[in-house]
Each structure stands twice: as C-alpha cells, then as structure tokens.
Amino acid sequence: MARTEDPRTAPPIRWGIIGAGGIASQFAHSVREFTRAQLVAVGSRHRDRAERFATAHGIPTTHVGYRDLVEDPQVDAVYVATPHSEHREHALLAIRAGKHVLVEKSFTRNVAEAQEVFDAARAAGVFVMEAMWTRFLPHVAALRQVIEAGEIGDIVNIRADHGQYFAFDPASRLYDPALAGGALLDLGVYPVSWAHDFLGVPTAVHAFGQLTETGVDGQVSMVLDYGQGRQATLNTTLWSKTPTTSSISGTEGYIRVAGPFYAPTTFRLARRDGREWTFDQPAARGLQYEAAEVARRVAAGDTESPLMTWQGTLDVLTTMDEVRRQIGVTYPGEQLG
C-alpha cells in the first residue's frame, strides 16, 4: 500500500503567514509539530491579533499589514490565509516580492483571478499552489493506488458532502458577499476538488441552490456528468453539520471513506466478489503534508505541484464558476478578466 512521505523529511523552509485566523492557527500548529520548517513572521492588519498569534505559535516577527511581511528577507514562502475576497491581491503581493506562495482554498473567487495569479507566478518564476491539503493526505494516496490498480473497476459514481452549521449572521465572513462568503467557496470546494481528483473535468454541470438573505449560497447540490456512465453527486451547506463522508462506486466494487473525507481518515473497500478490507493508517492533523509539498517543490526548483497543478485549480474554479452562474451568486469587486 502506498505510503505518504513523512513531512519531517521535507527540506526546511521559512514561512511568513498572512492572516491570523483559525485556519492559519491550524497551519502553524501543523508546521511546528510535524515539519522542519520555521515560522518566522506573521502579518495582520491588527497589531494585537498579530502579536497574540505570534506569541501562541512562537513566531519571532510580527508585521502590521502585509507589504512588510512579503518584503521581509527572512521569509522564503508566504501562506495566504485571508478571506477569499483577498486571495488574489495578497498572492500577487507576495509574488511581486519574489516569494513562493501557498494560497488557502478556494484559491481565488473565480477562474479569471486565478489565471492572473498563475501568470504572475510564471513570469516571476516562483512556486504557487492552492492549499487543498486533501490531495496530499495518506488515505488519498492509498485511494489513488487501489483505484488505479482496478480494485473497484471503472468508477461509476462519486458521492461527497460537506456541510457545517453556522447560525445566520450578516456580519460573519461566511454570510458576507463582500468577503466572497457562502457554502460553495468555503466548504463545497472540497467535494468539487475531490470529484476532479478522481474523475477529472466534467462534461456538464447541473446545480441547484438556495441563497441566504445576504445573497450568498446557503446550500448547493451539484451533479457533475462525465459521460460514459460516470457522475459525481455533491452537496454543500451552511445549515447542517452533515456526515462529510464520500463513496466511490465502480463496476467491481465500492469504497466508503469515513468522515471527514477531506481530513486524515480511513476507508473501507468492498468488492463485488465478496472481498473486503480497510485502510487505517492514522495521521495527526494534516496540514503538514501540504507544507512539506511546498518545501520539496521549492527545493527542487519547481513552480507547481503535480498533485495540485495550476491547471487543476483552474479546472475546479471553472466548475465552481458555472455552479455560481446557475444558482445566481456574484460577489462585489471580483475581477472577471
């Protein structure tokens, strides 16, 4: 069975963090505990928040604002953990400073913004990647191996859901259109990227959604069609804590991935011939795997990862752009190319 490389074997790299929220805190914990990388600087628009974050994670340098952080000579790579509405601007800021960049998912608000970031990275010769950590986890490496080996035959259907309960609050990032809120970009990106990982680019997208009072999507159901009898059925919602599981069904069997499917977890494979087995290789946290991928690729002189390519990010955003078009969600200020 495929085993993912230990993140501690990745070369050391010096991280600067833009944004001091919850996901940035998880990243900082994972990097400190499970890699040889250093957290050297954090930037926030609010001094107190930057200082609290730095104290909590043992980071020696704080910056008020982001320009000083990306120009800090200590920093090799920048992790962008601000709201979706800011990803394009902050990624471009880091690229212009010659820094490598890891950008939280959803990478940008739309495919045009992502293309602008990748064009800038190509011109600057720096590494850029979407922080879709799921692509790098041990159980996903194992899933790819058993599927490629034909253990479940040809994939017929992938089902995945990602829902979390968030009480309505118009001031919350998740409900604010100006911050590119809504279920799809925050939660739904996981099942969409999951389907893309195993089935590729769909030939057709069918979406049904309900909007919140603020105009962002509260719930979306999607069917991605791939032709030749292959489909993905996906759901995301802000209104319920769902099982966050996935199943991958094929002509010779199926796989049940325990929830949350997008985090380190187990899966059970059941074949049509009656043979069954379970993958269970526990992994702590999980964000260290994407951090290690950045370090390895930067050390190798690469500008993108083969597991989360630039084209892969563009393809996922193209699908989500079409979903948003069908359900009627637009964001103020988004760059449309």
N, C-alpha and C positions, 0 to 999 in steps of 0.2 A: 504494500500500500504506500502511496506517495506520502512523503513527509516534508512539511514546510521547513525551510532553513530556520534555525534559531536566530531570532533578531539580534541576539548578543554577538553573533559572528559578523554582523554588518560593520563596515568601517565607521569610525567616529565622524560626526558632523556637528556643526554648531548651529543651533536653531534660534531664530527670533520668532516670537509669536505676536501676531496682530489680532487683537481682540482678547478679552479676559473673561469670557462667559463659561458656561457649563461644558461645552464640547472641548474648548481649549484646555480646561482643567483636566478632563479625561485624557487628552493627548499628552499633557505634561506629565501626569502620573505614569502613563504607559511608557513614555520615553525614558523617564528617570529610573523606573523599576526594571525595565526589560531590554534596554539597549545601552550601547557605549557612547551614545550621543550626549552632547551638553546642551542645556537650556541656558542661553547666555543673555537673552534680553526679551522683554515683553513691552508692547506698546498699547496704550489705551487713550481714548480722548479724555478720560477722567483720571487724574493723578492718584486719588485714593484707591480706585479699583486696580490700577497698575501695581501700586505698592502692596496692596493686600495679596494680589495674585503672586507677585514676586516672592513675598515672604512665605506664602503657603507652599511654593514649589522650589524654593532655594535658588531663585534666579537673581544674579548679581546686579543686573542693569535694568532700569525702567525708563521708558520714554513717554512723554505726553504727546499724543499724536503719532502719526505713522511714518512721516517722512524721515525723521531722525532714526527710527528703528531700521528702515530698509537701507539707510546710508551708514549704519553702524558697521565699522570694519571687522568687528568680532563675528558678525553674522554671516554664515555660509548660505543658509536656506531659510525661507520665510514660510511659516504656516499661517494661512489666512482663515480666521475663524470668526469673521464678522457676519452680519445678516446677508442673505442672498443679494440684496439690492446693492451691496458694496463690493461684492467679489471682483467684478471686472475692474473697478477703479483701483482696488488695493493690489490685485495681481499685477496690473500694469505698472503701478508704482514700484513694486519690488523688481520687476523685470527691467525697468529703466535704470535701476540701481545696480543691475548686473547680478541679482540674486536668483538662486533657484527657488521654485515656488511649489508648495502643496496647498491646494485650494479646497476648502470644505465643499461637500456636495449639498445641494446642486451646484455645479461648478460656476454657472452664471444664471441669469434669468432666462436666457434664450440662446439659440444656436449662433446667432449673429455676434453676440457679445463674446461667446467662447471662441469663435473664429478669430476675432480681433486679438484676444489674449494669445492664442497659439501663433498667430502671425508675428506678433511682437516677440514671442519666445524664440521662434525660428530665426528671426533677424538678429536677436541678441546672442543666440547660441546657448541659452540656459535651459535647464530641466524644468518642466512643468507637469503636474499631474493632478487629476481630480482625486480627492481623498475618499474614494469609495473603498473603504477598508475591507469590505466583504470579499473583494476579489483576491485578497492575499491571505485569507484565513486557512488553517489546516483542513477543515472539513470541506472547503470548496476545492482545494487541490485534490482531495480524495474523490469528490464527486466528479470532477473532470476526468479523472483516471478511469473510474468504473464506467462512466458513460462512453468514453472513447473506446474502451475495451468491449463495448457491446453488451454489457451485463443486463441492460433493460431494453435492448433492441433500439429501434428508431423512436425518438421522442415524438409523442402524440400531443401531449398537453402539459403545460406547466401552470400550476396554480400557486399564488402567493398573496398574502395580505399583510398590510402594516397599518394598524390603527392604534392611536393613543387618545386618551380622553383629556381634553383641555376645555375647561369651562369658558364660555364666551366672555371675552374681554377685548373691547375695541382698541385698547392701548397695548395689548400684547403683540409681540413680534409676529406670532402665528396668525393673527387676525388682521394685521395691518398691511394693506396693499402697497403702501409706500416702501415697506421693507420686504416686498415680494413674499408675503405670507401665504398661508393655505396648506392643505394637506399634501398636494402633489409634489411641490419642490422640497418640502421638508421630510416627508415620510414616504410618499409614493415613488420617489426616485429609487428607493431600494428595490421594490418588486419590479419596476421597469428595467433597471440595470441588471437585475437577476435574470429576467427573461432574455435580455440582449446577450448576456454572458453565455447562455446555453443554446439559444436559438438564432441569435444574430438579429438582423434588421427586418422588421415585419414588412409585409407587402401591403397591409391595410391596418388601420387603427380605428376602433369604434369605442367611443367614450360617452359615459352618462354621468352627470354630476349635479350636485346641489350646492348652491353658493350660500355663504353666510351673509348676515346683514351688512357687512363691510365690503362685500363684493369679491372676496377670495373664496376658493373652493373649500367646502367643509367635508365633502365626501365625493369620491370618484370611483366608478367601476369601469374597467377597461377590458376589451378583448383585442388582443393583437393576433392578426392572422398571418401565417407564414406560407400558406398554400400547401399542397401535397399532404393534407390532413393534419397539419400542425397548428396549434393555437396556444396562446397564453391567456389565462383569465386572472385578472389582478384587481385588487381593491385597496383603497387607502381612505382613512377617515380621521378627523379630529374629534369625533364624537363618541368613540368607544375604544376601550382597550381590547383589541382583537387578539386571537391566538398567535399572530405573527409567525405562522408556520408556512411551509411550502410542500408541495408534492410535485414530483417529476415522473410522469407516466409514459411508458413506452410499449412497444409491441410485445416485449418479452418479460415485462415486469414493471415495478414502480418503486420509487424511493420516497419515503416520508422524512422530511427534515424538521427536527424539533424546533420549537420557537425559543427565542427569536432566531429565525433562519439566517439573518444578516450578521449575527454575532457568533463567536465561537460556540459550537453546539455539536450535537450528534445527529446521525441519520440511520434509518432502517431500510434495507433493500430487500424486497420480496420478489422473487422470480415466478414466472408462470409455471415453471416445472416444480415448484414447491420449495426450492432452496431459499433460505433467508439468512441474513447476517446483519450485524450492527457495527457501525463505525463509532468509536467512542475514544477519542484522544483529547482529554481536557486541555484547554488553553486558557490562561488567565487573561483578563481584559481583552485586548485585540488590536488596539490602535498602533501598537508597537510594530506590527507586521508591515503596515504601510510606511511607517517612518523608516524602517530598515530597508524597504524597497527604494525609497528616495536616496538613502545613503549609498546603497550599492550602485545604483544607476549613475549618480553623480560621480562616484569614484571611477566608474568605467567610461566616463565622458559621454554618456547618453543624454538625449534631450527628452525622451519619453520612455514609458514602461511598456513592455509587450503585453502585460496583463491588464493595464488600463491605459490604452493608447489614446492619443488625441482624437483619432477618428472614432474610437469607441465612445468618448464623451460627446462628440458632435452628434453621433447617431442617437444616443439616449436623449439628448436635448431636442433633436428633431422630432422624436416621438412625443416628448412632453409638450413641445410647441403645438403639435397637432391636437393633442388632448385638450390643451387650453383653448385652442381655437374652437373646438367642438362644444366645449362647455361654457365658453364666453368669459374667460378670465384674462384681463390685461392689467399691467402694472404701470403706474405713472413713472415716467422718466426712463423706461427701459430703452436701450439702444437697439434698433431694429435693422441696422445695416444700411 
